[in-house]
Structure formats: structure tokens, C-alpha cells
């Protein structure tokens, strides 16, 4: 990134309306993924990197296809609505995607621009894994293994989206775009060894993660519902199902913490703060790196507000009211509120109106 560009960074990854998370690519996205060596998943294994993950065969964690089953009726309802249609289990890989069904004539340009951005954000998972590993440095071996596995699945999301984007736009260089993004987007807590959560506690950290996963599950559900191109529809469905399982994982991790319970106002503050961070540089800069070629950087320098609106113009139009309703229900559950209560219904209506306004403003200025 050019030294003159100014990047505003807040804590964590971006949230809804593309509450996006959390990648240089080391495989050809036009062919099958490379063979991977067997790994044992022991707790003393080397720290995860993109290259080590892409060079390993399905780990024992991956091959086990851990599917989180939701017991309560409310969780079952939310999970069904967020991933209705084909229900994909965890443990899939790039070879499971029906790439041969790709239909270039059904690619929509605006959706393609949003997917390119999402691919970069998803693929940045190792930085988040390193951060969460520090925060949960003395947690159980299972918790640390779950964090590592979450990161592997996030990397795969980036690979799948990046490969689809390169099929849809052969001029798109996922590898080069991610290198630019990674060089320019560096949140402060990624660059330090501070073991404390930026949310103030592990409970706060897990609430923030639940907010993020609520947003990403709704985002990819919205992409799945909006896409006409069948391969993108499949990929989005697979990722949406993964993201809901990640939400459940972080919710369970939240409730396992032996820290004092946060007061309700504090839980609400963490959630609201995390949602507000969707306007930081992660999504805007990802959109810039994914959609402005390096040759055009000098003529089109990065401006957070401009490219944040450009992203919103493409992403916000994907949402429908039921996507937002389910997102809010999931966030409400994470902070201990009634998912179908008055507060959740009011928040859903307010967020829906805010997103409609933001989409309208973005379209008018993009």
C-alpha cells in the first residue's frame, strides 16, 4: 500500500453488514487443491500458517467432521432459517464443490465485487488465530484446538471464494490482491504480544466473536439467496453453515469461561461496539485491493469513506428483512437477551432501517 494511504483500524474484524471477519494464496485456484499430509492435531503442533494449512492433508480434526448439533428449540429454529435449503456438514474441502457447474453468464458484477472483497477478509484468518491463541493461552487443549480448526475453515472459505472469483473474472489476481491487503491492513492488537483481549475479558471476546459469526452467517445466507450462479450459491451455502457452527462454538466457549459474568449493560456494549466496527478499514480496504488493480493505485488512491461506500453499495442490497431478523436473534442470545423478545424485535427493525438507508446513500455516492 502506498505510504500516503491512511488506514483507520479498530479492534477485530469487520461486522455486519458484512460482519466479516477475518488471507497470500499458495495454490492454483483453477485446479484441484494440493495433496495434504496427515497431521495429528496434537496441542504442541506448530502454529498454523496459511502455507502449512494448505500443504497438509485433512487433519484428524477436519476428517472427524465435527458437526455441532443444537439442542434447544430456539437454536434449531435459528440454524434452520440461516442455512435452509441444502444443509452442508463441516469438513468439506475444495474438491467437494461442483466447479464443473460454473455458469459465467449468470455472474452479476456487483456481487462479484463483494465476493472478491470477502475472499481477502476470510483468508486473513491466521492473524486472528494468533490473537485468540494469546488470549486463550492457558485455556484447555480442546479450546485451543477448536480455535485452530476455526482458522483452518476460515482459510478454506477464502480459498473457495477466491477460486470462484478467478473463474468469474480471469483478470482477478487473488494472490496479489491479498498481498496488498495484508500489507496495508494491520490492526494494532495483531502486531503486539499482549495476551489480554481488547474486549477486556475472555467473555467479552467471545461475545464479540458471536457477533461476527452472526453477521457472516447472515451475509453468506444473503449471498446464497441472491446468487443466480450455481457454484457461488453452493459455496455461500457451505460457508453460511460453517459460520453458524462457528457461532455455536464461540457461544459454548463463552459459557465455559470461569470469569465472573459480565453485567448485562457490559455485554450489550461489547456487542454494539463490535457492530460499529463494520465501518473501519477492513472491508473498505479489502474492497479497494480486490477491485482496484495495482496499475490504477496512483490514479485511484485509497480513501476509506469512498471505498466503504462502494462496498456497501454492493453488499447492502443483498439483505432481506429475514436475514437481519435472524442475525439480531443470534446476537441477542449471545448477550443473554430473549431472541424473540421486545428488545430483539426493536433492534431488528432499527437495524433493517439503518441498512436500507446506508444502502441508499451508498448507491447515491458510489
QUIRAKA-V787783 format. One record per backbone hydrogen bond with DSSP energy under -1.0 kcal/mol. CO is the residue of the C=O (numbers start at 1). NH is the residue of the N-H. E is the energy in kcal/mol with one decimal. If there is no record, write none. Layout:
BEGIN
co:CO nh:NH e:E
co:CO nh:NH e:E
END
This chain:
BEGIN
co:2 nh:5 e:-1.6
co:8 nh:281 e:-1.8
co:22 nh:124 e:-1.3
co:37 nh:57 e:-2.7
co:42 nh:45 e:-1.6
co:49 nh:53 e:-2.4
co:50 nh:54 e:-2.7
co:51 nh:55 e:-1.3
co:53 nh:56 e:-1.5
co:55 nh:37 e:-1.3
co:59 nh:63 e:-3.7
co:60 nh:64 e:-1.4
co:62 nh:65 e:-1.7
co:72 nh:76 e:-2.2
co:73 nh:77 e:-2.2
co:74 nh:78 e:-2.5
co:75 nh:79 e:-2.9
co:76 nh:80 e:-2.3
co:77 nh:81 e:-2.3
co:78 nh:82 e:-2.3
co:79 nh:83 e:-1.5
co:93 nh:96 e:-1.8
co:94 nh:97 e:-1.1
co:97 nh:99 e:-2.1
co:98 nh:101 e:-1.9
co:99 nh:102 e:-1.8
co:103 nh:106 e:-2.1
co:104 nh:107 e:-1.5
co:108 nh:112 e:-2.4
co:109 nh:113 e:-2.1
co:110 nh:114 e:-1.7
co:111 nh:115 e:-2.4
co:112 nh:116 e:-2.4
co:113 nh:117 e:-1.6
co:114 nh:118 e:-2.3
co:115 nh:119 e:-2.4
co:116 nh:120 e:-1.3
co:117 nh:121 e:-1.8
co:118 nh:122 e:-2.8
co:119 nh:123 e:-1.9
co:121 nh:124 e:-1.1
co:122 nh:125 e:-1.0
co:124 nh:127 e:-1.1
co:125 nh:129 e:-2.5
co:126 nh:130 e:-2.4
co:127 nh:131 e:-1.7
co:128 nh:132 e:-2.9
co:129 nh:133 e:-2.6
co:130 nh:134 e:-1.6
co:131 nh:135 e:-2.1
co:132 nh:136 e:-2.5
co:134 nh:137 e:-1.4
co:136 nh:139 e:-1.7
co:140 nh:144 e:-2.0
co:141 nh:145 e:-2.3
co:142 nh:146 e:-2.5
co:143 nh:147 e:-2.0
co:144 nh:148 e:-2.0
co:145 nh:149 e:-2.5
co:146 nh:150 e:-2.6
co:147 nh:151 e:-2.1
co:148 nh:152 e:-2.0
co:149 nh:153 e:-2.2
co:150 nh:154 e:-2.1
co:151 nh:155 e:-2.4
co:152 nh:156 e:-2.1
co:153 nh:157 e:-1.8
co:154 nh:158 e:-2.0
co:155 nh:159 e:-2.3
co:156 nh:160 e:-2.7
co:157 nh:161 e:-2.6
co:158 nh:162 e:-2.7
co:159 nh:163 e:-2.6
co:160 nh:164 e:-2.2
co:161 nh:165 e:-2.6
co:162 nh:166 e:-2.0
co:163 nh:167 e:-1.7
co:164 nh:168 e:-2.6
co:165 nh:169 e:-2.3
co:169 nh:172 e:-2.6
co:173 nh:177 e:-2.8
co:174 nh:178 e:-2.6
co:175 nh:179 e:-1.9
co:176 nh:180 e:-1.9
co:177 nh:181 e:-2.3
co:178 nh:182 e:-3.2
co:179 nh:183 e:-1.8
co:180 nh:184 e:-1.5
co:181 nh:185 e:-2.3
co:187 nh:190 e:-1.7
co:188 nh:191 e:-1.0
co:197 nh:200 e:-1.6
co:201 nh:205 e:-2.0
co:202 nh:206 e:-2.5
co:203 nh:207 e:-2.1
co:204 nh:208 e:-2.2
co:205 nh:209 e:-2.2
co:206 nh:210 e:-2.3
co:207 nh:211 e:-2.1
co:208 nh:212 e:-2.1
co:209 nh:213 e:-2.7
co:210 nh:214 e:-2.3
co:211 nh:215 e:-2.0
co:212 nh:216 e:-2.6
co:213 nh:217 e:-2.3
co:214 nh:218 e:-1.7
co:215 nh:219 e:-2.3
co:216 nh:220 e:-2.6
co:217 nh:221 e:-1.6
co:218 nh:222 e:-2.3
co:219 nh:223 e:-2.1
co:220 nh:224 e:-2.6
co:221 nh:225 e:-2.3
co:222 nh:226 e:-1.9
co:223 nh:227 e:-2.6
co:229 nh:233 e:-2.1
co:230 nh:234 e:-2.0
co:231 nh:235 e:-2.7
co:232 nh:236 e:-2.9
co:233 nh:237 e:-1.9
co:234 nh:238 e:-2.5
co:235 nh:239 e:-2.6
co:236 nh:240 e:-2.8
co:237 nh:241 e:-1.9
co:238 nh:242 e:-2.0
co:239 nh:243 e:-2.9
co:240 nh:244 e:-1.9
co:241 nh:245 e:-1.9
co:242 nh:246 e:-2.4
co:243 nh:247 e:-2.2
co:244 nh:248 e:-2.1
co:245 nh:249 e:-2.3
co:246 nh:250 e:-2.7
co:247 nh:251 e:-2.4
co:248 nh:252 e:-2.4
co:249 nh:253 e:-2.3
co:250 nh:254 e:-2.4
co:251 nh:255 e:-1.8
co:254 nh:257 e:-1.1
co:263 nh:267 e:-2.0
co:264 nh:268 e:-2.5
co:265 nh:269 e:-2.1
co:266 nh:270 e:-2.3
co:267 nh:271 e:-2.1
co:268 nh:272 e:-2.8
co:269 nh:273 e:-2.7
co:270 nh:274 e:-2.3
co:271 nh:275 e:-2.3
co:272 nh:276 e:-2.2
co:275 nh:278 e:-1.8
co:276 nh:279 e:-1.4
co:277 nh:280 e:-1.9
co:281 nh:285 e:-3.2
co:282 nh:286 e:-1.9
co:283 nh:287 e:-2.4
co:284 nh:288 e:-2.0
co:285 nh:289 e:-2.7
co:286 nh:290 e:-2.3
co:287 nh:291 e:-1.7
co:288 nh:292 e:-2.2
co:293 nh:296 e:-2.1
co:294 nh:297 e:-1.5
co:296 nh:300 e:-2.2
co:303 nh:307 e:-2.6
co:304 nh:308 e:-2.3
co:305 nh:309 e:-1.9
co:306 nh:310 e:-1.8
co:307 nh:311 e:-2.1
co:308 nh:312 e:-2.4
co:309 nh:313 e:-2.3
co:311 nh:314 e:-1.0
co:311 nh:315 e:-2.9
co:312 nh:316 e:-2.2
co:315 nh:318 e:-1.6
co:316 nh:319 e:-1.1
co:320 nh:324 e:-1.5
co:321 nh:325 e:-2.3
co:322 nh:326 e:-2.0
co:323 nh:327 e:-1.9
co:324 nh:328 e:-2.5
co:325 nh:329 e:-2.0
co:326 nh:330 e:-2.1
co:327 nh:331 e:-2.2
co:328 nh:332 e:-2.8
co:329 nh:333 e:-2.1
co:330 nh:334 e:-1.8
co:331 nh:335 e:-1.6
co:332 nh:337 e:-2.8
co:338 nh:341 e:-2.0
co:341 nh:345 e:-2.2
co:342 nh:346 e:-2.5
co:343 nh:347 e:-2.7
co:344 nh:348 e:-2.5
co:345 nh:349 e:-2.1
co:346 nh:350 e:-2.4
co:347 nh:351 e:-2.9
co:348 nh:352 e:-2.4
co:349 nh:353 e:-2.0
co:350 nh:354 e:-2.3
co:351 nh:355 e:-2.7
co:352 nh:356 e:-2.1
co:353 nh:357 e:-2.2
co:354 nh:358 e:-2.8
co:355 nh:359 e:-2.7
co:356 nh:360 e:-2.2
co:357 nh:361 e:-2.6
co:358 nh:362 e:-2.6
co:359 nh:363 e:-2.4
co:360 nh:364 e:-1.5
co:362 nh:366 e:-2.0
END
